């Protein structure tokens, strides 16, 4: 039903695609309709008998927040149940300013996002509010100025409430009921422990190691929080798209370098959730030192090439890393993203393609990560379990 869109899908088609019996599909869809998650979308002609009723997802039945906490900025998105972006905010910050001030800034952004989301919701479908301040981080705190012009109403007044937060008895029953915010997905540089919700030794920011990011944000916001690596989140967001390849590597080059791996249609995190640290693969034994403690890492070589204006050289280095992933995992495709790739997409895609072709590797290479691929993927950290993904 999620992938059927506005045109919807019949119960018979659902039974054929899922392998469930028509009776089971009828029971499940009846429950979804009673919970406001599905509704009728018209009728479709059948080969015999009465026309088939078509059902579709109700995207406004729930919302999710996606947060991309990068080394120098934070982007927050509000999406509906189908993953469509309703509101967006971004502000400058310095990940090195300290966990407390940074998480305070993230919480402020999420609260402001819910206010912006309510305004966009009132404006109607297809409206995305985007607050992009020309913010310069404060030299003392490392945190950029607030993207909001004022604090605005809280999430309840905005018509968006925490799923676990019932309205007080004194509140009049809303009609229609406010849509629940199901949770907040947070994506940040790795390595990190996805299960425990704590970062590892983030390159350049070792003070974040072991900090209870998930727990502290959940306490600040009163919402469920899921924490994952930026590359894993982006890979998840790409994997849920229609016609996504069954196996691929999402290679992200931005303020750092890493990969999100998808095998069999599902993200591969590893037993300790540390898979995909492509940036710290050694490709030059006597190379320059890296912030991770190694030498000649893919990340330090790529970023150095970009810094000296050699995007083509950075693309060839990135291609060497991508080739290793293709050889190791026999993946279907290499998808590229991140701000540095997006600044020169043809150079990076062509350079990686050339390296793979020179080694006889036939995996296609394309740029697939849009500007907000990580933040949108972070929202899917919340949405995917709703759909059993």
NUVORO-506714 format. One line per field, with one value per residue (C-alpha): chain; residue in one letter; y, x, z; residue number from 0. Coordinates in nm, 3 decimals, always signed. Each point is the difference from the previous one (the first is absolute). Example, Ala and Ser with C-alpha at 12.3 -4.5 7.8 and 13.67 -1.06 7.14 Angstrom:
2
ch = (A,A) .
aa = (A,S) .
yy = (-0.450,+0.344) .
xx = (+1.230,+0.137) .
zz = (+0.780,-0.066) .
i = (0,1) .
END
This chain:
389
ch = (A,A,A,A,A,A,A,A,A,A,A,A,A,A,A,A,A,A,A,A,A,A,A,A,A,A,A,A,A,A,A,A,A,A,A,A,A,A,A,A,A,A,A,A,A,A,A,A,A,A,A,A,A,A,A,A,A,A,A,A,A,A,A,A,A,A,A,A,A,A,A,A,A,A,A,A,A,A,A,A,A,A,A,A,A,A,A,A,A,A,A,A,A,A,A,A,A,A,A,A,A,A,A,A,A,A,A,A,A,A,A,A,A,A,A,A,A,A,A,A,A,A,A,A,A,A,A,A,A,A,A,A,A,A,A,A,A,A,A,A,A,A,A,A,A,A,A,A,A,A,A,A,A,A,A,A,A,A,A,A,A,A,A,A,A,A,A,A,A,A,A,A,A,A,A,A,A,A,A,A,A,A,A,A,A,A,A,A,A,A,A,A,A,A,A,A,A,A,A,A,A,A,A,A,A,A,A,A,A,A,A,A,A,A,A,A,A,A,A,A,A,A,A,A,A,A,A,A,A,A,A,A,A,A,A,A,A,A,A,A,A,A,A,A,A,A,A,A,A,A,A,A,A,A,A,A,A,A,A,A,A,A,A,A,A,A,A,A,A,A,A,A,A,A,A,A,A,A,A,A,A,A,A,A,A,A,A,A,A,A,A,A,A,A,A,A,A,A,A,A,A,A,A,A,A,A,A,A,A,A,A,A,A,A,A,A,A,A,A,A,A,A,A,A,A,A,A,A,A,A,A,A,A,A,A,A,A,A,A,A,A,A,A,A,A,A,A,A,A,A,A,A,A,A,A,A,A,A,A,A,A,A,A,A,A,A,A,A,A,A,A,A,A,A,A,A,A,A,A,A,A,A,A,A,A,A,A,A,A) .
aa = (X,X,X,X,X,X,X,X,X,X,X,X,X,X,X,X,X,X,X,X,X,X,X,X,X,X,X,X,X,X,X,X,X,X,X,X,X,X,X,X,X,X,X,X,X,X,X,X,X,X,X,X,X,X,X,X,X,X,X,X,X,X,X,X,X,X,X,X,X,X,X,X,X,X,X,X,X,X,X,X,X,X,X,X,X,X,X,X,X,X,X,X,X,X,X,X,X,X,X,X,X,X,X,X,X,X,X,X,X,X,X,X,X,X,X,X,X,X,X,X,X,X,X,X,X,X,X,X,X,X,X,X,X,X,X,X,X,X,X,X,X,X,X,X,X,X,X,X,X,X,X,X,X,X,X,X,X,X,X,X,X,X,X,X,X,X,X,X,X,X,X,X,X,X,X,X,X,X,X,X,X,X,X,X,X,X,X,X,X,X,X,X,X,X,X,X,X,X,X,X,X,X,X,X,X,X,X,X,X,X,X,X,X,X,X,X,X,X,X,X,X,X,X,X,X,X,X,X,X,X,X,X,X,X,X,X,X,X,X,X,X,X,X,X,X,X,X,X,X,X,X,X,X,X,X,X,X,X,X,X,X,X,X,X,X,X,X,X,X,X,X,X,X,X,X,X,X,X,X,X,X,X,X,X,X,X,X,X,X,X,X,X,X,X,X,X,X,X,X,X,X,X,X,X,X,X,X,X,X,X,X,X,X,X,X,X,X,X,X,X,X,X,X,X,X,X,X,X,X,X,X,X,X,X,X,X,X,X,X,X,X,X,X,X,X,X,X,X,X,X,X,X,X,X,X,X,X,X,X,X,X,X,X,X,X,X,X,X,X,X,X,X,X,X,X,X,X,X,X,X,X,X,X,X,X,X,X,X,X) .
yy = (+0.000,+0.230,-0.031,+0.017,+0.376,+0.203,-0.246,-0.266,-0.376,-0.256,-0.271,-0.264,+0.160,+0.021,-0.372,-0.081,+0.211,-0.106,-0.366,+0.047,-0.142,+0.239,-0.051,+0.104,+0.305,+0.101,-0.021,+0.193,+0.275,+0.034,+0.061,+0.250,+0.189,+0.003,+0.145,+0.269,-0.131,-0.101,+0.123,-0.072,+0.151,-0.089,-0.311,-0.194,-0.211,-0.375,-0.289,-0.112,+0.103,+0.336,+0.250,-0.042,+0.251,+0.168,+0.094,+0.245,+0.108,+0.314,+0.188,+0.255,-0.273,+0.039,+0.192,-0.061,+0.231,-0.058,+0.168,+0.013,+0.104,+0.078,+0.133,+0.361,+0.022,-0.167,-0.060,-0.105,-0.124,-0.081,-0.271,-0.155,-0.372,-0.047,+0.175,+0.323,+0.305,+0.243,+0.244,+0.050,+0.202,+0.034,+0.191,+0.019,-0.158,-0.149,-0.362,+0.084,+0.254,-0.273,-0.257,+0.203,+0.321,-0.195,-0.220,+0.309,+0.153,-0.318,-0.007,+0.367,-0.075,-0.292,+0.212,+0.276,-0.257,-0.121,+0.359,+0.047,-0.336,+0.108,+0.315,-0.198,-0.249,+0.283,+0.139,-0.326,-0.284,+0.064,+0.289,-0.040,+0.269,+0.054,+0.218,+0.038,+0.276,+0.139,-0.108,+0.032,-0.207,+0.202,+0.007,-0.060,-0.275,-0.155,+0.000,+0.203,+0.235,-0.149,-0.041,+0.109,+0.358,-0.093,-0.305,-0.050,-0.244,-0.340,-0.326,-0.046,+0.344,-0.069,-0.301,-0.238,-0.195,-0.273,-0.338,-0.084,+0.333,+0.004,+0.337,+0.126,-0.056,+0.374,+0.020,-0.020,-0.303,+0.116,-0.064,-0.139,-0.147,+0.139,-0.229,-0.171,+0.065,-0.356,+0.084,+0.163,-0.171,+0.144,-0.065,+0.109,-0.093,-0.338,-0.224,-0.048,-0.267,-0.002,-0.232,+0.192,+0.341,+0.135,+0.126,-0.161,+0.185,+0.245,+0.111,+0.345,+0.000,-0.268,+0.175,-0.145,-0.358,-0.179,+0.304,-0.107,+0.196,-0.200,+0.010,+0.371,+0.107,-0.221,+0.169,+0.349,-0.064,-0.251,-0.206,-0.335,+0.047,-0.232,+0.067,-0.131,+0.090,+0.260,-0.245,-0.275,+0.243,+0.120,-0.359,-0.090,+0.297,-0.113,-0.366,+0.073,+0.173,-0.186,-0.200,+0.041,-0.249,-0.307,+0.059,+0.318,+0.219,+0.361,+0.184,+0.338,+0.269,+0.313,+0.118,-0.360,-0.318,-0.316,-0.259,-0.136,-0.360,-0.167,-0.375,-0.191,+0.325,+0.063,+0.217,-0.191,+0.143,-0.292,-0.176,+0.308,+0.242,+0.118,-0.114,+0.254,+0.191,+0.032,+0.330,-0.170,-0.268,+0.036,+0.047,+0.149,-0.162,+0.296,+0.259,+0.302,-0.053,-0.015,+0.121,-0.360,-0.087,-0.177,+0.113,+0.028,-0.040,+0.051,+0.292,+0.205,-0.053,+0.092,+0.310,+0.115,-0.033,+0.204,+0.264,+0.056,+0.026,-0.345,-0.142,-0.240,-0.141,-0.030,-0.188,-0.250,-0.057,-0.047,-0.244,-0.211,-0.031,-0.074,-0.269,-0.173,-0.003,-0.138,-0.277,-0.087,-0.005,-0.050,+0.277,+0.101,+0.373,+0.285,+0.310,+0.324,+0.291,+0.266,+0.372,-0.036,-0.249,+0.219,+0.298,-0.187,-0.298,-0.075,+0.011,-0.243,-0.239,-0.005,-0.047,-0.288,-0.158,+0.020,-0.171,-0.284,-0.050,-0.010,-0.289,-0.188,+0.071,+0.053,+0.136,+0.316,+0.328,+0.294,+0.300,-0.072,+0.191,+0.329,+0.295,-0.141,-0.372,-0.052,+0.196,-0.174,-0.335,+0.094,+0.045,-0.352,-0.131,+0.075,-0.080,-0.331,-0.200,+0.124,-0.188,-0.303,+0.092) .
xx = (+0.000,+0.293,+0.140,-0.339,-0.026,-0.315,-0.138,-0.026,-0.018,-0.282,-0.025,+0.045,+0.325,+0.119,-0.068,+0.189,+0.304,+0.025,-0.098,-0.265,-0.349,-0.279,-0.161,+0.319,+0.038,-0.361,+0.056,+0.325,-0.133,-0.312,+0.221,+0.214,-0.313,-0.135,+0.332,-0.010,+0.308,-0.182,-0.304,-0.195,+0.139,-0.284,-0.087,+0.163,-0.170,+0.023,-0.023,-0.324,-0.231,-0.001,+0.286,+0.294,+0.043,+0.340,+0.178,+0.283,+0.220,-0.100,+0.334,-0.122,-0.078,+0.346,+0.325,+0.370,+0.293,+0.333,+0.315,+0.335,+0.255,+0.311,+0.336,-0.087,-0.380,-0.326,-0.289,-0.345,-0.292,-0.360,-0.147,-0.341,-0.068,+0.093,+0.334,-0.098,+0.173,-0.238,+0.248,+0.376,+0.246,+0.377,+0.248,+0.374,+0.167,+0.330,-0.008,+0.303,-0.194,-0.087,-0.278,-0.222,-0.018,-0.025,-0.286,-0.175,+0.022,-0.134,-0.295,-0.076,+0.006,-0.240,-0.245,+0.018,-0.043,-0.328,-0.125,+0.106,-0.158,-0.334,+0.008,+0.082,-0.274,-0.252,+0.120,-0.091,+0.184,+0.310,+0.119,+0.344,+0.111,+0.374,+0.177,+0.360,+0.168,+0.329,+0.136,+0.359,+0.093,+0.057,+0.375,-0.047,-0.261,+0.042,-0.377,-0.160,-0.294,-0.347,-0.170,-0.335,-0.116,-0.187,-0.070,-0.351,-0.258,+0.106,-0.066,-0.350,-0.120,+0.152,-0.228,+0.295,+0.039,+0.218,-0.162,+0.053,-0.130,-0.381,-0.172,-0.076,-0.351,-0.066,+0.071,-0.307,+0.004,+0.151,-0.193,+0.170,+0.248,+0.352,+0.229,+0.263,+0.370,+0.128,+0.355,+0.329,+0.267,+0.349,+0.286,+0.355,+0.356,+0.120,+0.118,-0.283,-0.196,-0.343,-0.152,+0.126,-0.060,+0.349,+0.275,+0.341,+0.325,-0.117,+0.300,+0.103,-0.253,+0.111,-0.189,-0.326,+0.109,-0.251,-0.226,-0.367,-0.130,-0.319,-0.091,+0.069,-0.194,-0.294,-0.005,+0.017,-0.272,-0.232,+0.003,+0.154,+0.344,+0.198,+0.371,+0.195,+0.295,-0.060,+0.091,-0.228,-0.292,+0.055,+0.028,-0.327,-0.175,+0.122,-0.088,-0.370,-0.045,-0.186,+0.231,+0.297,+0.282,+0.003,+0.360,+0.203,+0.256,-0.088,+0.333,-0.022,+0.267,-0.073,+0.168,+0.122,-0.015,-0.195,-0.228,-0.346,-0.038,-0.324,-0.010,-0.317,-0.197,+0.098,+0.273,+0.310,+0.119,+0.208,-0.008,+0.140,-0.176,+0.339,-0.020,+0.061,+0.300,+0.134,+0.175,+0.248,+0.106,+0.377,+0.094,+0.349,+0.217,+0.238,-0.272,-0.085,-0.130,-0.376,-0.204,-0.103,+0.360,+0.083,+0.200,-0.093,-0.373,-0.238,-0.166,+0.312,+0.127,-0.336,-0.052,+0.358,-0.051,-0.321,+0.171,+0.268,-0.265,+0.065,-0.354,+0.105,+0.273,-0.244,-0.238,+0.271,+0.082,-0.369,-0.015,+0.275,-0.204,-0.321,+0.178,+0.104,-0.361,-0.125,+0.260,-0.066,-0.382,-0.089,-0.260,-0.237,+0.074,+0.206,-0.199,+0.184,-0.106,+0.116,+0.059,+0.339,-0.137,-0.305,+0.229,+0.158,-0.226,+0.124,+0.365,-0.051,-0.235,+0.226,+0.317,-0.139,-0.146,+0.336,+0.183,-0.252,+0.001,+0.382,-0.015,-0.262,-0.277,-0.341,-0.201,-0.184,+0.091,-0.236,-0.059,-0.310,+0.036,-0.187,+0.070,-0.204,+0.055,+0.134,-0.275,-0.272,+0.158,+0.005,-0.379,-0.022,+0.171,-0.336,-0.230,+0.152,-0.112,-0.357,+0.004,+0.182,+0.325) .
zz = (+0.000,+0.074,-0.351,-0.177,+0.053,-0.055,-0.257,+0.268,-0.018,+0.025,+0.264,-0.270,-0.114,+0.359,+0.043,-0.321,+0.094,+0.364,-0.031,+0.270,-0.035,-0.107,+0.341,+0.181,-0.224,+0.071,+0.376,-0.013,-0.226,+0.213,+0.303,-0.192,-0.103,+0.355,+0.119,-0.266,-0.182,-0.319,-0.190,-0.318,-0.320,-0.233,-0.198,-0.279,-0.266,+0.048,-0.245,+0.161,+0.281,+0.173,-0.039,+0.234,+0.281,-0.012,+0.323,+0.059,+0.286,+0.192,+0.008,+0.256,+0.255,+0.150,-0.025,+0.061,+0.061,-0.169,+0.133,-0.180,+0.261,-0.201,+0.113,-0.091,-0.026,+0.092,-0.239,+0.123,-0.208,+0.078,-0.224,-0.023,+0.021,-0.368,+0.048,-0.180,+0.146,+0.170,+0.154,+0.007,+0.210,+0.013,+0.212,+0.044,+0.300,+0.106,+0.113,+0.213,+0.209,+0.251,+0.018,+0.233,-0.208,-0.326,+0.122,+0.139,-0.349,-0.160,+0.240,-0.076,-0.372,+0.036,+0.202,-0.260,-0.275,+0.149,-0.001,-0.363,-0.085,+0.144,-0.213,-0.312,+0.085,+0.027,-0.335,-0.172,-0.176,-0.205,+0.220,+0.155,+0.241,-0.008,+0.255,-0.113,+0.201,-0.120,+0.335,+0.110,+0.305,+0.314,+0.064,+0.371,+0.009,-0.344,-0.042,-0.277,+0.064,+0.023,-0.336,+0.146,+0.030,+0.318,+0.208,-0.135,+0.136,+0.121,-0.181,+0.142,-0.104,-0.341,-0.045,+0.027,+0.323,+0.139,-0.055,+0.368,+0.133,+0.048,+0.027,+0.353,+0.129,-0.010,-0.374,-0.225,-0.224,-0.332,-0.317,-0.193,+0.245,-0.028,-0.196,+0.213,-0.039,+0.011,+0.094,-0.093,-0.209,+0.048,-0.239,+0.084,-0.097,+0.119,+0.131,+0.249,+0.180,-0.164,+0.262,+0.303,-0.159,+0.072,-0.234,-0.018,-0.059,-0.269,-0.204,+0.117,+0.286,+0.250,+0.282,-0.137,+0.066,+0.224,+0.044,+0.045,-0.299,-0.047,+0.369,+0.041,-0.309,+0.096,+0.341,-0.152,-0.258,+0.167,-0.320,-0.097,-0.157,-0.227,-0.062,-0.299,-0.219,-0.270,-0.276,+0.134,+0.017,-0.356,-0.124,+0.173,-0.161,-0.341,+0.064,+0.065,-0.335,-0.274,-0.230,+0.235,-0.072,+0.223,+0.101,-0.017,+0.172,+0.068,+0.008,+0.172,-0.034,+0.200,+0.317,+0.023,-0.206,+0.070,-0.154,+0.072,-0.113,-0.108,-0.064,-0.075,+0.021,+0.364,+0.154,+0.107,+0.332,+0.127,+0.336,+0.175,-0.241,-0.129,-0.363,-0.275,+0.140,-0.355,+0.071,+0.232,-0.243,-0.047,-0.365,+0.046,+0.267,+0.027,-0.051,+0.214,+0.355,+0.046,+0.296,+0.066,+0.094,-0.326,-0.302,-0.366,+0.060,-0.290,+0.180,+0.069,-0.358,-0.159,+0.210,-0.063,-0.376,+0.015,+0.218,-0.264,-0.275,-0.152,-0.021,-0.274,+0.223,+0.291,-0.231,-0.093,+0.367,+0.074,-0.291,+0.155,+0.319,-0.191,-0.200,+0.321,+0.119,-0.332,+0.005,+0.363,-0.005,-0.369,+0.022,-0.280,-0.005,+0.146,+0.098,+0.076,+0.219,+0.243,-0.044,-0.171,-0.253,-0.063,-0.065,-0.294,-0.076,-0.351,+0.107,+0.288,-0.180,-0.306,+0.203,+0.208,-0.314,-0.174,+0.286,+0.017,-0.376,-0.003,+0.247,-0.201,+0.252,-0.158,+0.295,-0.116,+0.171,+0.041,+0.221,+0.207,+0.324,-0.022,+0.230,+0.288,-0.058,+0.353,+0.175,-0.203,+0.077,+0.368,-0.013,-0.146,+0.312,+0.162,-0.292,-0.116,+0.307,-0.054,-0.331,+0.140,-0.171) .
i = (0,1,2,3,4,5,6,7,8,9,10,11,12,13,14,15,16,17,18,19,20,21,22,23,24,25,26,27,28,29,30,31,32,33,34,35,36,37,38,39,40,41,42,43,44,45,46,47,48,49,50,51,52,53,54,55,56,57,58,59,60,61,62,63,64,65,66,67,68,69,70,71,72,73,74,75,76,77,78,79,80,81,82,83,84,85,86,87,88,89,90,91,92,93,94,95,96,97,98,99,100,101,102,103,104,105,106,107,108,109,110,111,112,113,114,115,116,117,118,119,120,121,122,123,124,125,126,127,128,129,130,131,132,133,134,135,136,137,138,139,140,141,142,143,144,145,146,147,148,149,150,151,152,153,154,155,156,157,158,159,160,161,162,163,164,165,166,167,168,169,170,171,172,173,174,175,176,177,178,179,180,181,182,183,184,185,186,187,188,189,190,191,192,193,194,195,196,197,198,199,200,201,202,203,204,205,206,207,208,209,210,211,212,213,214,215,216,217,218,219,220,221,222,223,224,225,226,227,228,229,230,231,232,233,234,235,236,237,238,239,240,241,242,243,244,245,246,247,248,249,250,251,252,253,254,255,256,257,258,259,260,261,262,263,264,265,266,267,268,269,270,271,272,273,274,275,276,277,278,279,280,281,282,283,284,285,286,287,288,289,290,291,292,293,294,295,296,297,298,299,300,301,302,303,304,305,306,307,308,309,310,311,312,313,314,315,316,317,318,319,320,321,322,323,324,325,326,327,328,329,330,331,332,333,334,335,336,337,338,339,340,341,342,343,344,345,346,347,348,349,350,351,352,353,354,355,356,357,358,359,360,361,362,363,364,365,366,367,368,369,370,371,372,373,374,375,376,377,378,379,380,381,382,383,384,385,386,387,388) .
END
